[in-house]
């Protein structure tokens, strides 16, 4: 799930994206070896959206 390993970096990334008024899609760099890939993407998107609020 996005932001799990180093939460501070995830928050910093979102801060910079917002500061730059970034309008392009965000890309996730995930390696879900033991999880269902679709579930991992859904959870990561939900986490990023929650952090962005």
CHARMM-style PDB file with segment names, atoms N, HN, CA, C and O in Angstrom:
ATOM      1  N   UNK     1       0.843  -1.166   0.000  1.00  0.00      PROA
ATOM      2  CA  UNK     1       0.000   0.000   0.000  1.00  0.00      PROA
ATOM      3  C   UNK     1       0.896   1.240   0.000  1.00  0.00      PROA
ATOM      4  O   UNK     1       1.913   1.278   0.693  1.00  0.00      PROA
ATOM      5  N   UNK     2       0.521   2.228  -0.764  1.00  0.00      PROA
ATOM      6  HN  UNK     2      -0.305   2.196  -1.327  1.00  0.00      PROA
ATOM      7  CA  UNK     2       1.319   3.450  -0.875  1.00  0.00      PROA
ATOM      8  C   UNK     2       1.478   4.131   0.473  1.00  0.00      PROA
ATOM      9  O   UNK     2       0.525   4.242   1.244  1.00  0.00      PROA
ATOM     10  N   UNK     3       2.696   4.584   0.747  1.00  0.00      PROA
ATOM     11  HN  UNK     3       3.470   4.493   0.121  1.00  0.00      PROA
ATOM     12  CA  UNK     3       2.956   5.329   1.970  1.00  0.00      PROA
ATOM     13  C   UNK     3       3.176   4.502   3.215  1.00  0.00      PROA
ATOM     14  O   UNK     3       3.323   5.060   4.302  1.00  0.00      PROA
ATOM     15  N   UNK     4       3.202   3.188   3.088  1.00  0.00      PROA
ATOM     16  HN  UNK     4       3.082   2.735   2.204  1.00  0.00      PROA
ATOM     17  CA  UNK     4       3.321   2.335   4.272  1.00  0.00      PROA
ATOM     18  C   UNK     4       4.765   2.241   4.754  1.00  0.00      PROA
ATOM     19  O   UNK     4       5.013   2.296   5.959  1.00  0.00      PROA
ATOM     20  N   UNK     5       5.704   2.103   3.852  1.00  0.00      PROA
ATOM     21  HN  UNK     5       5.502   2.058   2.873  1.00  0.00      PROA
ATOM     22  CA  UNK     5       7.092   1.884   4.248  1.00  0.00      PROA
ATOM     23  C   UNK     5       7.663   3.140   4.910  1.00  0.00      PROA
ATOM     24  O   UNK     5       8.249   3.057   5.989  1.00  0.00      PROA
ATOM     25  N   UNK     6       7.499   4.283   4.281  1.00  0.00      PROA
ATOM     26  HN  UNK     6       7.022   4.350   3.404  1.00  0.00      PROA
ATOM     27  CA  UNK     6       7.997   5.542   4.833  1.00  0.00      PROA
ATOM     28  C   UNK     6       6.885   6.589   4.701  1.00  0.00      PROA
ATOM     29  O   UNK     6       6.850   7.340   3.727  1.00  0.00      PROA
ATOM     30  N   UNK     7       5.981   6.635   5.680  1.00  0.00      PROA
ATOM     31  HN  UNK     7       6.010   6.025   6.472  1.00  0.00      PROA
ATOM     32  CA  UNK     7       4.838   7.558   5.588  1.00  0.00      PROA
ATOM     33  C   UNK     7       5.239   9.023   5.395  1.00  0.00      PROA
ATOM     34  O   UNK     7       4.556   9.765   4.690  1.00  0.00      PROA
ATOM     35  N   UNK     8       6.335   9.437   6.015  1.00  0.00      PROA
ATOM     36  HN  UNK     8       6.890   8.834   6.588  1.00  0.00      PROA
ATOM     37  CA  UNK     8       6.779  10.830   5.886  1.00  0.00      PROA
ATOM     38  C   UNK     8       7.039  11.190   4.433  1.00  0.00      PROA
ATOM     39  O   UNK     8       6.706  12.293   4.000  1.00  0.00      PROA
ATOM     40  N   UNK     9       7.634  10.265   3.667  1.00  0.00      PROA
ATOM     41  HN  UNK     9       7.904   9.368   4.019  1.00  0.00      PROA
ATOM     42  CA  UNK     9       7.917  10.530   2.257  1.00  0.00      PROA
ATOM     43  C   UNK     9       6.629  10.647   1.450  1.00  0.00      PROA
ATOM     44  O   UNK     9       6.548  11.454   0.523  1.00  0.00      PROA
ATOM     45  N   UNK    10       5.631   9.855   1.792  1.00  0.00      PROA
ATOM     46  HN  UNK    10       5.696   9.199   2.544  1.00  0.00      PROA
ATOM     47  CA  UNK    10       4.344   9.957   1.112  1.00  0.00      PROA
ATOM     48  C   UNK    10       3.691  11.304   1.355  1.00  0.00      PROA
ATOM     49  O   UNK    10       3.151  11.917   0.434  1.00  0.00      PROA
ATOM     50  N   UNK    11       3.740  11.762   2.596  1.00  0.00      PROA
ATOM     51  HN  UNK    11       4.179  11.264   3.344  1.00  0.00      PROA
ATOM     52  CA  UNK    11       3.175  13.073   2.930  1.00  0.00      PROA
ATOM     53  C   UNK    11       3.961  14.196   2.263  1.00  0.00      PROA
ATOM     54  O   UNK    11       3.382  15.162   1.765  1.00  0.00      PROA
ATOM     55  N   UNK    12       5.275  14.060   2.257  1.00  0.00      PROA
ATOM     56  HN  UNK    12       5.745  13.275   2.661  1.00  0.00      PROA
ATOM     57  CA  UNK    12       6.111  15.074   1.597  1.00  0.00      PROA
ATOM     58  C   UNK    12       5.813  15.125   0.105  1.00  0.00      PROA
ATOM     59  O   UNK    12       5.720  16.209  -0.472  1.00  0.00      PROA
ATOM     60  N   UNK    13       5.665  13.973  -0.520  1.00  0.00      PROA
ATOM     61  HN  UNK    13       5.740  13.093  -0.051  1.00  0.00      PROA
ATOM     62  CA  UNK    13       5.342  13.907  -1.944  1.00  0.00      PROA
ATOM     63  C   UNK    13       4.026  14.623  -2.228  1.00  0.00      PROA
ATOM     64  O   UNK    13       3.942  15.424  -3.159  1.00  0.00      PROA
ATOM     65  N   UNK    14       3.001  14.338  -1.433  1.00  0.00      PROA
ATOM     66  HN  UNK    14       3.069  13.687  -0.677  1.00  0.00      PROA
ATOM     67  CA  UNK    14       1.706  14.984  -1.640  1.00  0.00      PROA
ATOM     68  C   UNK    14       1.791  16.493  -1.423  1.00  0.00      PROA
ATOM     69  O   UNK    14       1.131  17.265  -2.118  1.00  0.00      PROA
ATOM     70  N   UNK    15       2.604  16.906  -0.458  1.00  0.00      PROA
ATOM     71  HN  UNK    15       3.140  16.279   0.107  1.00  0.00      PROA
ATOM     72  CA  UNK    15       2.786  18.339  -0.219  1.00  0.00      PROA
ATOM     73  C   UNK    15       3.407  19.014  -1.446  1.00  0.00      PROA
ATOM     74  O   UNK    15       2.937  20.064  -1.883  1.00  0.00      PROA
ATOM     75  N   UNK    16       4.450  18.417  -1.993  1.00  0.00      PROA
ATOM     76  HN  UNK    16       4.832  17.563  -1.638  1.00  0.00      PROA
ATOM     77  CA  UNK    16       5.120  18.995  -3.158  1.00  0.00      PROA
ATOM     78  C   UNK    16       4.176  19.011  -4.357  1.00  0.00      PROA
ATOM     79  O   UNK    16       4.118  20.005  -5.082  1.00  0.00      PROA
ATOM     80  N   UNK    17       3.452  17.943  -4.571  1.00  0.00      PROA
ATOM     81  HN  UNK    17       3.499  17.136  -3.982  1.00  0.00      PROA
ATOM     82  CA  UNK    17       2.506  17.880  -5.688  1.00  0.00      PROA
ATOM     83  C   UNK    17       1.471  18.994  -5.565  1.00  0.00      PROA
ATOM     84  O   UNK    17       1.146  19.658  -6.550  1.00  0.00      PROA
ATOM     85  N   UNK    18       0.962  19.194  -4.369  1.00  0.00      PROA
ATOM     86  HN  UNK    18       1.225  18.655  -3.570  1.00  0.00      PROA
ATOM     87  CA  UNK    18      -0.040  20.245  -4.148  1.00  0.00      PROA
ATOM     88  C   UNK    18       0.592  21.632  -4.317  1.00  0.00      PROA
ATOM     89  O   UNK    18      -0.025  22.521  -4.904  1.00  0.00      PROA
ATOM     90  N   UNK    19       1.805  21.825  -3.813  1.00  0.00      PROA
ATOM     91  HN  UNK    19       2.306  21.103  -3.335  1.00  0.00      PROA
ATOM     92  CA  UNK    19       2.496  23.104  -3.935  1.00  0.00      PROA
ATOM     93  C   UNK    19       2.725  23.477  -5.398  1.00  0.00      PROA
ATOM     94  O   UNK    19       2.609  24.642  -5.777  1.00  0.00      PROA
ATOM     95  N   UNK    20       3.048  22.485  -6.204  1.00  0.00      PROA
ATOM     96  HN  UNK    20       3.142  21.539  -5.896  1.00  0.00      PROA
ATOM     97  CA  UNK    20       3.295  22.722  -7.635  1.00  0.00      PROA
ATOM     98  C   UNK    20       2.007  22.845  -8.437  1.00  0.00      PROA
ATOM     99  O   UNK    20       2.043  23.127  -9.635  1.00  0.00      PROA
ATOM    100  N   UNK    21       0.865  22.633  -7.780  1.00  0.00      PROA
ATOM    101  HN  UNK    21       0.835  22.403  -6.808  1.00  0.00      PROA
ATOM    102  CA  UNK    21      -0.432  22.631  -8.462  1.00  0.00      PROA
ATOM    103  C   UNK    21      -0.444  21.616  -9.615  1.00  0.00      PROA
ATOM    104  O   UNK    21      -0.930  21.895 -10.711  1.00  0.00      PROA
ATOM    105  N   UNK    22       0.098  20.450  -9.330  1.00  0.00      PROA
ATOM    106  HN  UNK    22       0.493  20.224  -8.439  1.00  0.00      PROA
ATOM    107  CA  UNK    22       0.214  19.365 -10.305  1.00  0.00      PROA
ATOM    108  C   UNK    22      -1.173  18.933 -10.768  1.00  0.00      PROA
ATOM    109  O   UNK    22      -2.040  18.657  -9.939  1.00  0.00      PROA
ATOM    110  N   UNK    23      -1.393  18.869 -12.075  1.00  0.00      PROA
ATOM    111  HN  UNK    23      -0.688  19.093 -12.749  1.00  0.00      PROA
ATOM    112  CA  UNK    23      -2.689  18.517 -12.633  1.00  0.00      PROA
ATOM    113  C   UNK    23      -2.681  17.177 -13.378  1.00  0.00      PROA
ATOM    114  O   UNK    23      -3.733  16.692 -13.796  1.00  0.00      PROA
ATOM    115  N   UNK    24      -1.521  16.593 -13.540  1.00  0.00      PROA
ATOM    116  HN  UNK    24      -0.667  16.987 -13.201  1.00  0.00      PROA
ATOM    117  CA  UNK    24      -1.399  15.326 -14.266  1.00  0.00      PROA
ATOM    118  C   UNK    24      -1.700  14.154 -13.335  1.00  0.00      PROA
ATOM    119  O   UNK    24      -1.678  14.308 -12.114  1.00  0.00      PROA
ATOM    120  N   UNK    25      -1.979  12.984 -13.910  1.00  0.00      PROA
ATOM    121  HN  UNK    25      -1.996  12.859 -14.902  1.00  0.00      PROA
ATOM    122  CA  UNK    25      -2.224  11.808 -13.063  1.00  0.00      PROA
ATOM    123  C   UNK    25      -0.992  11.451 -12.227  1.00  0.00      PROA
ATOM    124  O   UNK    25       0.145  11.669 -12.646  1.00  0.00      PROA
ATOM    125  N   UNK    26      -1.239  10.902 -11.049  1.00  0.00      PROA
ATOM    126  HN  UNK    26      -2.162  10.725 -10.709  1.00  0.00      PROA
ATOM    127  CA  UNK    26      -0.161  10.398 -10.210  1.00  0.00      PROA
ATOM    128  C   UNK    26       0.040   8.917 -10.511  1.00  0.00      PROA
ATOM    129  O   UNK    26      -0.926   8.191 -10.747  1.00  0.00      PROA
ATOM    130  N   UNK    27       1.267   8.479 -10.504  1.00  0.00      PROA
ATOM    131  HN  UNK    27       2.052   9.069 -10.313  1.00  0.00      PROA
ATOM    132  CA  UNK    27       1.585   7.072 -10.776  1.00  0.00      PROA
ATOM    133  C   UNK    27       1.994   6.390  -9.481  1.00  0.00      PROA
ATOM    134  O   UNK    27       2.680   6.980  -8.647  1.00  0.00      PROA
ATOM    135  N   UNK    28       1.571   5.150  -9.320  1.00  0.00      PROA
ATOM    136  HN  UNK    28       1.013   4.671  -9.997  1.00  0.00      PROA
ATOM    137  CA  UNK    28       1.949   4.365  -8.147  1.00  0.00      PROA
ATOM    138  C   UNK    28       3.016   3.350  -8.532  1.00  0.00      PROA
ATOM    139  O   UNK    28       2.921   2.696  -9.571  1.00  0.00      PROA
ATOM    140  N   UNK    29       4.022   3.228  -7.691  1.00  0.00      PROA
ATOM    141  HN  UNK    29       4.099   3.759  -6.848  1.00  0.00      PROA
ATOM    142  CA  UNK    29       5.089   2.261  -7.892  1.00  0.00      PROA
ATOM    143  C   UNK    29       4.899   1.174  -6.840  1.00  0.00      PROA
ATOM    144  O   UNK    29       5.411   1.280  -5.725  1.00  0.00      PROA
ATOM    145  N   UNK    30       4.162   0.133  -7.200  1.00  0.00      PROA
ATOM    146  HN  UNK    30       3.746   0.046  -8.105  1.00  0.00      PROA
ATOM    147  CA  UNK    30       3.797  -0.920  -6.252  1.00  0.00      PROA
ATOM    148  C   UNK    30       4.401  -2.255  -6.656  1.00  0.00      PROA
ATOM    149  O   UNK    30       4.584  -2.543  -7.839  1.00  0.00      PROA
ATOM    150  N   UNK    31       4.707  -3.064  -5.648  1.00  0.00      PROA
ATOM    151  HN  UNK    31       4.559  -2.830  -4.687  1.00  0.00      PROA
ATOM    152  CA  UNK    31       5.210  -4.413  -5.879  1.00  0.00      PROA
ATOM    153  C   UNK    31       4.462  -5.384  -4.970  1.00  0.00      PROA
ATOM    154  O   UNK    31       5.049  -5.929  -4.035  1.00  0.00      PROA
ATOM    155  N   UNK    32       3.173  -5.608  -5.232  1.00  0.00      PROA
ATOM    156  HN  UNK    32       2.696  -5.165  -5.992  1.00  0.00      PROA
ATOM    157  CA  UNK    32       2.385  -6.494  -4.358  1.00  0.00      PROA
ATOM    158  C   UNK    32       2.617  -7.972  -4.701  1.00  0.00      PROA
ATOM    159  O   UNK    32       1.904  -8.554  -5.518  1.00  0.00      PROA
ATOM    160  N   UNK    33       3.618  -8.553  -4.066  1.00  0.00      PROA
ATOM    161  HN  UNK    33       4.197  -8.079  -3.402  1.00  0.00      PROA
ATOM    162  CA  UNK    33       3.969  -9.938  -4.371  1.00  0.00      PROA
ATOM    163  C   UNK    33       2.985 -10.933  -3.763  1.00  0.00      PROA
ATOM    164  O   UNK    33       2.604 -11.906  -4.413  1.00  0.00      PROA
ATOM    165  N   UNK    34       2.576 -10.694  -2.528  1.00  0.00      PROA
ATOM    166  HN  UNK    34       2.886  -9.904  -1.999  1.00  0.00      PROA
ATOM    167  CA  UNK    34       1.728 -11.664  -1.843  1.00  0.00      PROA
ATOM    168  C   UNK    34       0.273 -11.237  -1.788  1.00  0.00      PROA
ATOM    169  O   UNK    34      -0.588 -12.022  -1.391  1.00  0.00      PROA
ATOM    170  N   UNK    35      -0.014 -10.006  -2.180  1.00  0.00      PROA
ATOM    171  HN  UNK    35       0.685  -9.368  -2.503  1.00  0.00      PROA
ATOM    172  CA  UNK    35      -1.385  -9.505  -2.139  1.00  0.00      PROA
ATOM    173  C   UNK    35      -1.999  -9.557  -3.538  1.00  0.00      PROA
ATOM    174  O   UNK    35      -1.295  -9.668  -4.542  1.00  0.00      PROA
ATOM    175  N   UNK    36      -3.303  -9.477  -3.573  1.00  0.00      PROA
ATOM    176  HN  UNK    36      -3.874  -9.388  -2.757  1.00  0.00      PROA
ATOM    177  CA  UNK    36      -3.983  -9.343  -4.853  1.00  0.00      PROA
ATOM    178  C   UNK    36      -3.636  -7.966  -5.417  1.00  0.00      PROA
ATOM    179  O   UNK    36      -3.789  -6.960  -4.724  1.00  0.00      PROA
ATOM    180  N   UNK    37      -3.173  -7.910  -6.657  1.00  0.00      PROA
ATOM    181  HN  UNK    37      -3.049  -8.728  -7.219  1.00  0.00      PROA
ATOM    182  CA  UNK    37      -2.709  -6.655  -7.241  1.00  0.00      PROA
ATOM    183  C   UNK    37      -3.813  -5.601  -7.291  1.00  0.00      PROA
ATOM    184  O   UNK    37      -3.566  -4.429  -7.008  1.00  0.00      PROA
ATOM    185  N   UNK    38      -5.012  -6.007  -7.646  1.00  0.00      PROA
ATOM    186  HN  UNK    38      -5.213  -6.959  -7.876  1.00  0.00      PROA
ATOM    187  CA  UNK    38      -6.120  -5.044  -7.727  1.00  0.00      PROA
ATOM    188  C   UNK    38      -6.443  -4.457  -6.358  1.00  0.00      PROA
ATOM    189  O   UNK    38      -6.672  -3.255  -6.227  1.00  0.00      PROA
ATOM    190  N   UNK    39      -6.459  -5.306  -5.348  1.00  0.00      PROA
ATOM    191  HN  UNK    39      -6.273  -6.282  -5.454  1.00  0.00      PROA
ATOM    192  CA  UNK    39      -6.726  -4.825  -3.988  1.00  0.00      PROA
ATOM    193  C   UNK    39      -5.639  -3.862  -3.525  1.00  0.00      PROA
ATOM    194  O   UNK    39      -5.929  -2.861  -2.871  1.00  0.00      PROA
ATOM    195  N   UNK    40      -4.396  -4.163  -3.862  1.00  0.00      PROA
ATOM    196  HN  UNK    40      -4.160  -4.976  -4.393  1.00  0.00      PROA
ATOM    197  CA  UNK    40      -3.281  -3.297  -3.465  1.00  0.00      PROA
ATOM    198  C   UNK    40      -3.418  -1.915  -4.099  1.00  0.00      PROA
ATOM    199  O   UNK    40      -3.158  -0.904  -3.447  1.00  0.00      PROA
ATOM    200  N   UNK    41      -3.823  -1.868  -5.357  1.00  0.00      PROA
ATOM    201  HN  UNK    41      -4.034  -2.690  -5.887  1.00  0.00      PROA
ATOM    202  CA  UNK    41      -4.005  -0.582  -6.029  1.00  0.00      PROA
ATOM    203  C   UNK    41      -5.163   0.180  -5.395  1.00  0.00      PROA
ATOM    204  O   UNK    41      -5.047   1.376  -5.128  1.00  0.00      PROA
ATOM    205  N   UNK    42      -6.281  -0.507  -5.153  1.00  0.00      PROA
ATOM    206  HN  UNK    42      -6.375  -1.479  -5.370  1.00  0.00      PROA
ATOM    207  CA  UNK    42      -7.437   0.152  -4.535  1.00  0.00      PROA
ATOM    208  C   UNK    42      -7.078   0.732  -3.162  1.00  0.00      PROA
ATOM    209  O   UNK    42      -7.420   1.874  -2.855  1.00  0.00      PROA
ATOM    210  N   UNK    43      -6.399  -0.052  -2.357  1.00  0.00      PROA
ATOM    211  HN  UNK    43      -6.122  -0.979  -2.606  1.00  0.00      PROA
ATOM    212  CA  UNK    43      -6.012   0.408  -1.023  1.00  0.00      PROA
ATOM    213  C   UNK    43      -5.036   1.578  -1.100  1.00  0.00      PROA
ATOM    214  O   UNK    43      -5.124   2.513  -0.303  1.00  0.00      PROA
ATOM    215  N   UNK    44      -4.114   1.531  -2.048  1.00  0.00      PROA
ATOM    216  HN  UNK    44      -4.043   0.771  -2.695  1.00  0.00      PROA
ATOM    217  CA  UNK    44      -3.142   2.610  -2.199  1.00  0.00      PROA
ATOM    218  C   UNK    44      -3.817   3.905  -2.637  1.00  0.00      PROA
ATOM    219  O   UNK    44      -3.491   4.977  -2.127  1.00  0.00      PROA
ATOM    220  N   UNK    45      -4.739   3.816  -3.565  1.00  0.00      PROA
ATOM    221  HN  UNK    45      -5.004   2.946  -3.980  1.00  0.00      PROA
ATOM    222  CA  UNK    45      -5.468   5.010  -4.006  1.00  0.00      PROA
ATOM    223  C   UNK    45      -6.270   5.587  -2.844  1.00  0.00      PROA
ATOM    224  O   UNK    45      -6.296   6.802  -2.644  1.00  0.00      PROA
ATOM    225  N   UNK    46      -6.919   4.723  -2.086  1.00  0.00      PROA
ATOM    226  HN  UNK    46      -6.899   3.736  -2.248  1.00  0.00      PROA
ATOM    227  CA  UNK    46      -7.695   5.192  -0.933  1.00  0.00      PROA
ATOM    228  C   UNK    46      -6.791   5.860   0.100  1.00  0.00      PROA
ATOM    229  O   UNK    46      -7.162   6.882   0.678  1.00  0.00      PROA
ATOM    230  N   UNK    47      -5.615   5.294   0.336  1.00  0.00      PROA
ATOM    231  HN  UNK    47      -5.314   4.463  -0.133  1.00  0.00      PROA
ATOM    232  CA  UNK    47      -4.669   5.875   1.286  1.00  0.00      PROA
ATOM    233  C   UNK    47      -4.196   7.243   0.819  1.00  0.00      PROA
ATOM    234  O   UNK    47      -4.169   8.189   1.607  1.00  0.00      PROA
ATOM    235  N   UNK    48      -3.820   7.363  -0.460  1.00  0.00      PROA
ATOM    236  HN  UNK    48      -3.842   6.595  -1.100  1.00  0.00      PROA
ATOM    237  CA  UNK    48      -3.372   8.651  -0.983  1.00  0.00      PROA
ATOM    238  C   UNK    48      -4.478   9.691  -0.911  1.00  0.00      PROA
ATOM    239  O   UNK    48      -4.218  10.849  -0.584  1.00  0.00      PROA
ATOM    240  N   UNK    49      -5.680   9.302  -1.205  1.00  0.00      PROA
ATOM    241  HN  UNK    49      -5.891   8.362  -1.471  1.00  0.00      PROA
ATOM    242  CA  UNK    49      -6.804  10.250  -1.129  1.00  0.00      PROA
ATOM    243  C   UNK    49      -7.028  10.700   0.314  1.00  0.00      PROA
ATOM    244  O   UNK    49      -7.283  11.877   0.567  1.00  0.00      PROA
ATOM    245  N   UNK    50      -6.934   9.770   1.253  1.00  0.00      PROA
ATOM    246  HN  UNK    50      -6.727   8.813   1.048  1.00  0.00      PROA
ATOM    247  CA  UNK    50      -7.120  10.123   2.666  1.00  0.00      PROA
ATOM    248  C   UNK    50      -5.992  11.057   3.138  1.00  0.00      PROA
ATOM    249  O   UNK    50      -6.251  12.009   3.874  1.00  0.00      PROA
ATOM    250  N   UNK    51      -4.769  10.796   2.729  1.00  0.00      PROA
ATOM    251  HN  UNK    51      -4.559  10.023   2.131  1.00  0.00      PROA
ATOM    252  CA  UNK    51      -3.643  11.646   3.114  1.00  0.00      PROA
ATOM    253  C   UNK    51      -3.743  13.028   2.482  1.00  0.00      PROA
ATOM    254  O   UNK    51      -3.246  14.010   3.033  1.00  0.00      PROA
ATOM    255  N   UNK    52      -4.382  13.096   1.336  1.00  0.00      PROA
ATOM    256  HN  UNK    52      -4.786  12.298   0.889  1.00  0.00      PROA
ATOM    257  CA  UNK    52      -4.489  14.360   0.606  1.00  0.00      PROA
ATOM    258  C   UNK    52      -5.569  15.277   1.162  1.00  0.00      PROA
ATOM    259  O   UNK    52      -5.635  16.448   0.787  1.00  0.00      PROA
ATOM    260  N   UNK    53      -6.410  14.767   2.044  1.00  0.00      PROA
ATOM    261  HN  UNK    53      -6.357  13.816   2.348  1.00  0.00      PROA
ATOM    262  CA  UNK    53      -7.497  15.596   2.606  1.00  0.00      PROA
ATOM    263  C   UNK    53      -6.980  16.553   3.644  1.00  0.00      PROA
ATOM    264  OT1 UNK    53      -7.754  17.321   4.216  1.00  0.00      PROA
TER     265      UNK     53
END
